[in-house]
């Protein structure tokens, strides 16, 4: 059973969008329609960070004091995913491109890569900022904080598997057959465990021991994908 259920009216049921983030300071941030909210698990407080006009631009906000620090303009299609890498933030778009922004530079757009035919919805910097993984159509992608050259990803709607990759050699190191499409993956910082979130048919969270390739448990309660 869930320990806490939060109201999320206005949430978009869109597989490609990444609208949820949990910070290292234990703050949960979620985008609901055109508003962004923050929730503190330690205090239970909910705060309204911002309301934005629908656009294809990237914005940088100070979450402690509230004001918008800068706008990073130039996009023509929506941004589905963001990822921080040290002083750089990367954004993936519906046009198949991703941009890297230096947020401390007046000329923020460091470089642009147009490589994908579909919308970029999977984008993840490694913890040390040394590598960036990006995918179109495949949304679930995660680096292992315990082993920096280990990357986990799903294989798409028809594949229905979790794949593990050695990014030093580009070799596959293992596969878990999960039987459904994924929306996200999170690897534990303390244990050799992996949490996966699933869409149809059951909309569950599953906890795995990834070196033993075995399931620990399923966590149910969701009635739709996210």
DRENVEXRO-494154 format. One record per residue (C-alpha): residue in three letters; residue number from 1; x negated, z negated, y negated; chain. Coordinates in steps of 0.001 Angstrom, whole numbers. Example, Ala and Ser with C-alpha at 12.3 -4.5 7.8 and 13.67 -1.06 7.14 Angstrom:
2
{atom "ALA", 1, {-12300, -7800, 4500}, "A"}
{atom "SER", 2, {-13670, -7140, 1060}, "A"}
//
This chain:
226
{atom "UNK", 1, {0, 0, 0}, "A"}
{atom "UNK", 2, {-1250, 734, -3539}, "A"}
{atom "UNK", 3, {-2387, -2263, -5592}, "A"}
{atom "UNK", 4, {-1143, -686, -8825}, "A"}
{atom "UNK", 5, {1182, 2202, -9689}, "A"}
{atom "UNK", 6, {914, 3732, -13173}, "A"}
{atom "UNK", 7, {3556, 5851, -14882}, "A"}
{atom "UNK", 8, {2263, 9389, -15419}, "A"}
{atom "UNK", 9, {5205, 11268, -16913}, "A"}
{atom "UNK", 10, {4079, 14641, -18210}, "A"}
{atom "UNK", 11, {1485, 15180, -15489}, "A"}
{atom "UNK", 12, {1008, 18873, -14696}, "A"}
{atom "UNK", 13, {1387, 19910, -11064}, "A"}
{atom "UNK", 14, {-1400, 22498, -11257}, "A"}
{atom "UNK", 15, {-4065, 22656, -8539}, "A"}
{atom "UNK", 16, {-6714, 24169, -10830}, "A"}
{atom "UNK", 17, {-6656, 21467, -13517}, "A"}
{atom "UNK", 18, {-8935, 18407, -13452}, "A"}
{atom "UNK", 19, {-7146, 15823, -15603}, "A"}
{atom "UNK", 20, {-8378, 12460, -14268}, "A"}
{atom "UNK", 21, {-11691, 10661, -14786}, "A"}
{atom "UNK", 22, {-12994, 7131, -14148}, "A"}
{atom "UNK", 23, {-15910, 6091, -16343}, "A"}
{atom "UNK", 24, {-18917, 3918, -15474}, "A"}
{atom "UNK", 25, {-17458, 1347, -17877}, "A"}
{atom "UNK", 26, {-14373, 1020, -15643}, "A"}
{atom "UNK", 27, {-11962, 2966, -17851}, "A"}
{atom "UNK", 28, {-9489, 5414, -16319}, "A"}
{atom "UNK", 29, {-8716, 8457, -18480}, "A"}
{atom "UNK", 30, {-5880, 10905, -17824}, "A"}
{atom "UNK", 31, {-4496, 13935, -19641}, "A"}
{atom "UNK", 32, {-694, 14111, -19701}, "A"}
{atom "UNK", 33, {595, 17313, -21269}, "A"}
{atom "UNK", 34, {-1158, 17447, -24694}, "A"}
{atom "UNK", 35, {-2055, 13723, -24840}, "A"}
{atom "UNK", 36, {-5012, 11789, -23422}, "A"}
{atom "UNK", 37, {-4579, 8143, -22382}, "A"}
{atom "UNK", 38, {-7004, 5421, -21301}, "A"}
{atom "UNK", 39, {-6261, 2476, -19008}, "A"}
{atom "UNK", 40, {-8452, -573, -18437}, "A"}
{atom "UNK", 41, {-8032, -2081, -14916}, "A"}
{atom "UNK", 42, {-9659, -5335, -16065}, "A"}
{atom "UNK", 43, {-7235, -5971, -18950}, "A"}
{atom "UNK", 44, {-4301, -3732, -18016}, "A"}
{atom "UNK", 45, {-4281, -2272, -21531}, "A"}
{atom "UNK", 46, {-3212, 1334, -22105}, "A"}
{atom "UNK", 47, {-4405, 3148, -25230}, "A"}
{atom "UNK", 48, {-3603, 6547, -26686}, "A"}
{atom "UNK", 49, {-6896, 8372, -27320}, "A"}
{atom "UNK", 50, {-5631, 11628, -28806}, "A"}
{atom "UNK", 51, {-2995, 14327, -29027}, "A"}
{atom "UNK", 52, {-4217, 17906, -29222}, "A"}
{atom "UNK", 53, {-2679, 21289, -29871}, "A"}
{atom "UNK", 54, {-2745, 23602, -26834}, "A"}
{atom "UNK", 55, {-5941, 25606, -27141}, "A"}
{atom "UNK", 56, {-8915, 26859, -25159}, "A"}
{atom "UNK", 57, {-11532, 24776, -26997}, "A"}
{atom "UNK", 58, {-13652, 21774, -26013}, "A"}
{atom "UNK", 59, {-13508, 18547, -28050}, "A"}
{atom "UNK", 60, {-15786, 15511, -28107}, "A"}
{atom "UNK", 61, {-14209, 12103, -28832}, "A"}
{atom "UNK", 62, {-15555, 8596, -29407}, "A"}
{atom "UNK", 63, {-13520, 6580, -26901}, "A"}
{atom "UNK", 64, {-14489, 3217, -28425}, "A"}
{atom "UNK", 65, {-13592, 3846, -32077}, "A"}
{atom "UNK", 66, {-11220, 6787, -31599}, "A"}
{atom "UNK", 67, {-12233, 9661, -33922}, "A"}
{atom "UNK", 68, {-13018, 13199, -32849}, "A"}
{atom "UNK", 69, {-16760, 13767, -33150}, "A"}
{atom "UNK", 70, {-16794, 17552, -32981}, "A"}
{atom "UNK", 71, {-14985, 20683, -31854}, "A"}
{atom "UNK", 72, {-16774, 23222, -29681}, "A"}
{atom "UNK", 73, {-14954, 26451, -30332}, "A"}
{atom "UNK", 74, {-15032, 29965, -28920}, "A"}
{atom "UNK", 75, {-12992, 29932, -25714}, "A"}
{atom "UNK", 76, {-10187, 32457, -25249}, "A"}
{atom "UNK", 77, {-8754, 31086, -21957}, "A"}
{atom "UNK", 78, {-7951, 27543, -20855}, "A"}
{atom "UNK", 79, {-10608, 25061, -19721}, "A"}
{atom "UNK", 80, {-9813, 23608, -16285}, "A"}
{atom "UNK", 81, {-12831, 21369, -15641}, "A"}
{atom "UNK", 82, {-15595, 19469, -17480}, "A"}
{atom "UNK", 83, {-18779, 17780, -16269}, "A"}
{atom "UNK", 84, {-21469, 15744, -18048}, "A"}
{atom "UNK", 85, {-25168, 16259, -17336}, "A"}
{atom "UNK", 86, {-27349, 13957, -19488}, "A"}
{atom "UNK", 87, {-26903, 15251, -23086}, "A"}
{atom "UNK", 88, {-25145, 18415, -21951}, "A"}
{atom "UNK", 89, {-21495, 18958, -21085}, "A"}
{atom "UNK", 90, {-20364, 21972, -19070}, "A"}
{atom "UNK", 91, {-16896, 23506, -19077}, "A"}
{atom "UNK", 92, {-15299, 25933, -16610}, "A"}
{atom "UNK", 93, {-12615, 28371, -17706}, "A"}
{atom "UNK", 94, {-9815, 30593, -16458}, "A"}
{atom "UNK", 95, {-11850, 33706, -17292}, "A"}
{atom "UNK", 96, {-14385, 32867, -14535}, "A"}
{atom "UNK", 97, {-17115, 31664, -16883}, "A"}
{atom "UNK", 98, {-18702, 28314, -17534}, "A"}
{atom "UNK", 99, {-20424, 27218, -20726}, "A"}
{atom "UNK", 100, {-23111, 24610, -21237}, "A"}
{atom "UNK", 101, {-22897, 22724, -24535}, "A"}
{atom "UNK", 102, {-25657, 20655, -26144}, "A"}
{atom "UNK", 103, {-23437, 18070, -27812}, "A"}
{atom "UNK", 104, {-26200, 16839, -30169}, "A"}
{atom "UNK", 105, {-27053, 20313, -31454}, "A"}
{atom "UNK", 106, {-25394, 22097, -34376}, "A"}
{atom "UNK", 107, {-25453, 25291, -32294}, "A"}
{atom "UNK", 108, {-23703, 23678, -29327}, "A"}
{atom "UNK", 109, {-23442, 26658, -26941}, "A"}
{atom "UNK", 110, {-26690, 26559, -24961}, "A"}
{atom "UNK", 111, {-25858, 29281, -22468}, "A"}
{atom "UNK", 112, {-22950, 31034, -20764}, "A"}
{atom "UNK", 113, {-22661, 32230, -17179}, "A"}
{atom "UNK", 114, {-19939, 34673, -16144}, "A"}
{atom "UNK", 115, {-20192, 34790, -12379}, "A"}
{atom "UNK", 116, {-16768, 34192, -10875}, "A"}
{atom "UNK", 117, {-13786, 36500, -10521}, "A"}
{atom "UNK", 118, {-11348, 33568, -10445}, "A"}
{atom "UNK", 119, {-10803, 30438, -12515}, "A"}
{atom "UNK", 120, {-13664, 27919, -12412}, "A"}
{atom "UNK", 121, {-12066, 24669, -11251}, "A"}
{atom "UNK", 122, {-14999, 23007, -9451}, "A"}
{atom "UNK", 123, {-17951, 21915, -11619}, "A"}
{atom "UNK", 124, {-20259, 18965, -11000}, "A"}
{atom "UNK", 125, {-23656, 17911, -12373}, "A"}
{atom "UNK", 126, {-25960, 15954, -10080}, "A"}
{atom "UNK", 127, {-26547, 12347, -11185}, "A"}
{atom "UNK", 128, {-30078, 13063, -12416}, "A"}
{atom "UNK", 129, {-28971, 16182, -14321}, "A"}
{atom "UNK", 130, {-31271, 18332, -12202}, "A"}
{atom "UNK", 131, {-28685, 20685, -10706}, "A"}
{atom "UNK", 132, {-25185, 21946, -11454}, "A"}
{atom "UNK", 133, {-22754, 23051, -8737}, "A"}
{atom "UNK", 134, {-19881, 25368, -9693}, "A"}
{atom "UNK", 135, {-17132, 27169, -7820}, "A"}
{atom "UNK", 136, {-13993, 29202, -8444}, "A"}
{atom "UNK", 137, {-10833, 28584, -6370}, "A"}
{atom "UNK", 138, {-12696, 25770, -4557}, "A"}
{atom "UNK", 139, {-11972, 22604, -6524}, "A"}
{atom "UNK", 140, {-13371, 19784, -4352}, "A"}
{atom "UNK", 141, {-17126, 19462, -4865}, "A"}
{atom "UNK", 142, {-19362, 16369, -5057}, "A"}
{atom "UNK", 143, {-23034, 15377, -5039}, "A"}
{atom "UNK", 144, {-24239, 12489, -2905}, "A"}
{atom "UNK", 145, {-25670, 9696, -5119}, "A"}
{atom "UNK", 146, {-27643, 8303, -2138}, "A"}
{atom "UNK", 147, {-29307, 11644, -1277}, "A"}
{atom "UNK", 148, {-29742, 13938, -4273}, "A"}
{atom "UNK", 149, {-30067, 17192, -2321}, "A"}
{atom "UNK", 150, {-26815, 16654, -373}, "A"}
{atom "UNK", 151, {-23729, 18474, -1664}, "A"}
{atom "UNK", 152, {-20201, 18288, -230}, "A"}
{atom "UNK", 153, {-17531, 20940, -818}, "A"}
{atom "UNK", 154, {-14317, 22265, 645}, "A"}
{atom "UNK", 155, {-13918, 25843, 1812}, "A"}
{atom "UNK", 156, {-10597, 26784, 232}, "A"}
{atom "UNK", 157, {-6976, 27108, 1320}, "A"}
{atom "UNK", 158, {-7560, 28924, 4609}, "A"}
{atom "UNK", 159, {-10784, 27141, 5588}, "A"}
{atom "UNK", 160, {-9438, 23553, 5538}, "A"}
{atom "UNK", 161, {-12846, 21956, 6146}, "A"}
{atom "UNK", 162, {-15364, 19745, 4334}, "A"}
{atom "UNK", 163, {-18831, 21281, 4333}, "A"}
{atom "UNK", 164, {-22159, 19532, 3702}, "A"}
{atom "UNK", 165, {-25153, 21398, 2288}, "A"}
{atom "UNK", 166, {-28850, 20726, 1886}, "A"}
{atom "UNK", 167, {-29478, 22226, -1560}, "A"}
{atom "UNK", 168, {-33252, 22229, -1005}, "A"}
{atom "UNK", 169, {-33010, 24621, 1941}, "A"}
{atom "UNK", 170, {-29462, 26033, 1355}, "A"}
{atom "UNK", 171, {-28675, 25100, 4974}, "A"}
{atom "UNK", 172, {-25385, 23676, 6239}, "A"}
{atom "UNK", 173, {-25863, 20132, 7531}, "A"}
{atom "UNK", 174, {-22380, 19496, 8924}, "A"}
{atom "UNK", 175, {-18651, 20207, 8808}, "A"}
{atom "UNK", 176, {-15489, 18106, 9088}, "A"}
{atom "UNK", 177, {-12275, 19890, 10132}, "A"}
{atom "UNK", 178, {-9552, 18218, 8053}, "A"}
{atom "UNK", 179, {-6572, 20544, 8620}, "A"}
{atom "UNK", 180, {-5472, 20794, 4979}, "A"}
{atom "UNK", 181, {-6557, 21937, 1529}, "A"}
{atom "UNK", 182, {-8468, 19487, -668}, "A"}
{atom "UNK", 183, {-8195, 18627, -4347}, "A"}
{atom "UNK", 184, {-11221, 16315, -4705}, "A"}
{atom "UNK", 185, {-14166, 14614, -2983}, "A"}
{atom "UNK", 186, {-15995, 11388, -3894}, "A"}
{atom "UNK", 187, {-19117, 10123, -2114}, "A"}
{atom "UNK", 188, {-19800, 6372, -2136}, "A"}
{atom "UNK", 189, {-22819, 4956, -3960}, "A"}
{atom "UNK", 190, {-23135, 2023, -1528}, "A"}
{atom "UNK", 191, {-22138, 3390, 1883}, "A"}
{atom "UNK", 192, {-22347, 6616, 3875}, "A"}
{atom "UNK", 193, {-18686, 7194, 3203}, "A"}
{atom "UNK", 194, {-16628, 9965, 1633}, "A"}
{atom "UNK", 195, {-13128, 9882, 122}, "A"}
{atom "UNK", 196, {-11093, 13096, 182}, "A"}
{atom "UNK", 197, {-7709, 13831, -1417}, "A"}
{atom "UNK", 198, {-5369, 16292, 297}, "A"}
{atom "UNK", 199, {-2382, 18459, -564}, "A"}
{atom "UNK", 200, {172, 19638, 1998}, "A"}
{atom "UNK", 201, {1341, 18585, 4466}, "A"}
{atom "UNK", 202, {841, 14843, 3845}, "A"}
{atom "UNK", 203, {-696, 14378, 361}, "A"}
{atom "UNK", 204, {-2954, 11574, 1602}, "A"}
{atom "UNK", 205, {-6360, 10123, 744}, "A"}
{atom "UNK", 206, {-8750, 10030, 3700}, "A"}
{atom "UNK", 207, {-11875, 7892, 4074}, "A"}
{atom "UNK", 208, {-14682, 9308, 6260}, "A"}
{atom "UNK", 209, {-18050, 8225, 7610}, "A"}
{atom "UNK", 210, {-19862, 11463, 6850}, "A"}
{atom "UNK", 211, {-22962, 11008, 9034}, "A"}
{atom "UNK", 212, {-20839, 10181, 12094}, "A"}
{atom "UNK", 213, {-18281, 12858, 11096}, "A"}
{atom "UNK", 214, {-15466, 10407, 11828}, "A"}
{atom "UNK", 215, {-12353, 9299, 9953}, "A"}
{atom "UNK", 216, {-12086, 5634, 8959}, "A"}
{atom "UNK", 217, {-8511, 5633, 7668}, "A"}
{atom "UNK", 218, {-5758, 7482, 5765}, "A"}
{atom "UNK", 219, {-4233, 6088, 2576}, "A"}
{atom "UNK", 220, {-681, 7285, 1988}, "A"}
{atom "UNK", 221, {1782, 6852, -867}, "A"}
{atom "UNK", 222, {1638, 10110, -2855}, "A"}
{atom "UNK", 223, {4609, 12448, -2662}, "A"}
{atom "UNK", 224, {2920, 15478, -4262}, "A"}
{atom "UNK", 225, {-526, 17010, -4697}, "A"}
{atom "UNK", 226, {-3151, 15707, -7172}, "A"}
//
